C-alpha cells in the first residue's frame, strides 16, 4: 500500500496550518466483543483505484445511483488522489445510499478498511437546507455483508457531528448506533475535504467501527439477519473520494 501523508485530516486539529501533526482528543470506547481467531486472517481484496490499472474494474458494481469514476487528483488545493481515487461525483438528493460494491469475493468475518473524505459542491450557492444536510446528515463509508441492494450493513460518517452504524432490511433502514461527536471526541467535528481512515471489524454478530484507528462504535446485533455478503463503499447526499479499499477475512 502506498505511503500516505495526512494533511489537516485529523478529527480535531489544534492548528490552522495546512499540513500538521495530528492530535486527536478522544474518549475511548471500551471494546469487549469476542476476539477473532489469532493468526488466521488472510487478505482477500485490495484496490487502490489506479485509473491506469483496469484489472479489477469489472468486479465493481453500482446500485445504479449517483456517478462513480476512477480518477487522479483534479484539484491541487485538495491533497490526495495523486495515484488515483474512486470518486463519487453526484449529490443528487434522490441518490440516497449510493453504493459501489465488489461482486466477488464475499466476506463473512473480517476487517474492511478505506480512506475517504466527504466533498460538497460549493461551486453553486447552497441553500439553507443543503448546509443543514452537510452539518447533520451527509456522509461516506463502508458497506458489508451485503446480500443485495436492499439488504446490507453500513458504517459511515454522518455529517459534521458524528457517525452511524445501521442495516438495511428489505429496503428499510434501521439505526443500530448513531454516536454524535461528543460521544467520542471532545469538541472535534468531521470536516469536508479532510481525509479519514474508516475501518469495520465484524466477527459473528459483533461489529466494531473505527475512525482514524480510534474505536467509535461497538455493537452486538442479536438479531443479525446477514452472516455473509459482499462489501463496498457508499455515499449519502454528497460527493466523496476513496483512496483504497482493503479487506481481510478471518
Buried (B, 14 or more C-beta within 10 A) or exposed (E): EEEBEBBBBBBBBBEEEEEBEBEBEBEEBEEEBEEBEEEEBEEBBEBBBBBEEEEBEEEBBBBEBBBBEBBBBEEEEBBBBEBBBBBBBBBEEEBBBBBBBBEEEBBBBBBBBBBBBBBBEEEEEBEEEBEEBBBEBBBBBBBBBBBEBEBBBBBBBBBBBBBBBBBBBEEEEEEBBBBBBEBBBEEBBBBBBBBBBBBBBBBBBBBBBBBBEBBBBBBEBEEBBBEEBBBBBBBBBBBBBBBBBBBBBB
